[in-house]
Amino acid sequence: IFSDLPNDANKAVAERLGENSNALWGDITQPQFLESSIAQADAIIHLAVILPPVSENFPELARKVNVEATKKLVDMAAQQEKPPVFIFPSSVTVFGYQQHKPAPRTIDEDIIGTDNYTSSKVECEAYIKESGVPFIICRIGVSIDSRTTRTDLATLKQLLATKADNRMEYVHPNDIATALTNAIGNEAAVGKTLLLGGGESCQVKQLEFIRVVFGSAGINVPESLLGN
């Protein structure tokens, strides 16, 4: 069963899945929709989120979806006779600006909110851990594909404003989907916070990343363009 907003793109996904899925259409900010979504669930993969730059341009909406609705969903899960495992996709950006430190980041490091989006992840991680609900928190690396590159001007500016030598670790969205679904029924993962990345072969600098993205369109990005 998956729950989502009833727009054309989501309905097209449901149609492709056919009998392999059962779609519940509604708004996550509405409590009655949340209740019907988790009834008798064994596990919840909570993917509903407002991403940057929308989270920064519309902070009230971002908090309503990213924090308030998440907390309500956790509370409802906790009230179930057998609380479902709450699988929460977080982000490695909760580590803040750590480029001055050698890689890699580790789970025992402090986390900090540096914008609306990361602040919501930090707050929700803490809330989930304190709720008593069985959980698996996954902090995800850079995860985009061809769908994500069709972006708006604000996101484009954000990408180019990042310094050329900024480190990142890429992981394909399909691999993230596999990891999240494999978490269901995995008792060894319950109660843990995990870092999800693509490994050494996917560790790149911002300049390499940008040149691959733009290079596919035949555009050469000079290093001097980044970080301004």
Number of C-alpha atoms within 10 A of each C-alpha: 11 13 21 16 15 14 10 9 10 15 15 12 12 17 13 11 12 11 8 10 13 12 20 16 16 17 17 24 17 11 14 11 15 20 15 13 21 20 12 14 15 14 19 22 17 16 14 17 20 20 13 17 17 15 21 15 12 13 17 12 16 21 19 15 20 27 21 17 20 25 17 17 21 23 17 18 28 19 11 14 8 13 22 23 24 24 24 23 22 25 20 23 22 20 19 14 11 13 11 7 8 7 10 7 12 11 13 7 8 9 16 16 16 15 15 22 26 23 19 24 25 20 15 20 19 10 17 22 16 9 14 14 23 21 24 27 22 22 20 21 21 19 18 13 13 8 7 9 12 10 10 10 10 12 15 13 13 14 17 19 13 15 17 21 15 16 16 18 22 20 20 15 15 12 14 19 12 10 13 19 15 11 19 19 12 11 11 9 17 18 17 14 19 17 16 23 21 17 10 9 8 14 17 15 15 22 24 17 18 18 17 15 17 13 13 9 9 10 11 13 17 11 16 11 13 19 17 11
